[in-house]
């Protein structure tokens, strides 16, 4: 792994897989795809990181990184094509921990879940957010 911050951020995605109590292969496939495409990890590095998973959470500093992490969580939530309340709540909890205003969190969460369900590219999502 590149550094502790990226490792903690990536492992936050693994928490989404565990949120509904069922580990679905489609969720794992999505986690691995995100790990390879967005974090530059090999499948072996991902497997090792998951095995060594702790519960630490490091809040990304940049706004774009916060949105990206929340969006990746939403992608994993939809990977099995079933959205559970526990998954929605996990995204909301992360948004709150990242400093988003509590009154905005439901709308932010819904927007990201909608975009993830559409499989919108992250570049589109962040551009829409930045141009609002």
Long-range contacts (C-beta under 8 A, 24 or more apart in sequence): 1-41, 1-45, 1-49, 2-39, 2-40, 4-58, 5-58, 5-60, 6-39, 7-49, 8-56, 8-57, 8-58, 9-58, 9-60, 9-65, 9-69, 10-35, 10-39, 10-41, 10-46, 10-49, 11-49, 11-50, 11-53, 11-54, 11-56, 12-57, 12-69, 12-73, 12-94, 13-69, 13-72, 13-73, 13-76, 14-50, 14-53, 15-90, 16-73, 16-76, 16-77, 16-87, 16-90, 16-91, 17-76, 19-77, 19-84, 19-86, 19-87, 19-89, 19-90, 20-82, 20-84, 20-86, 20-87, 21-86, 22-80, 24-79, 24-80, 26-79, 26-80, 26-81, 27-76, 27-79, 27-80, 29-79, 30-75, 30-76, 30-79, 31-76, 34-72, 34-75, 34-76, 38-68, 38-72, 57-94, 57-97, 59-97, 59-98, 59-99, 60-98, 64-126, 66-98, 66-99, 66-100, 67-112, 67-125, 67-126, 67-129, 68-122, 68-126, 69-94, 69-98, 70-94, 70-95, 70-98, 70-108, 70-109, 70-112, 71-112, 71-115, 71-116, 71-122, 71-125, 73-112, 74-109, 74-112, 74-113, 74-115, 74-116, 75-116, 77-113, 77-116, 78-113, 78-116, 78-117, 83-113, 83-117, 88-113
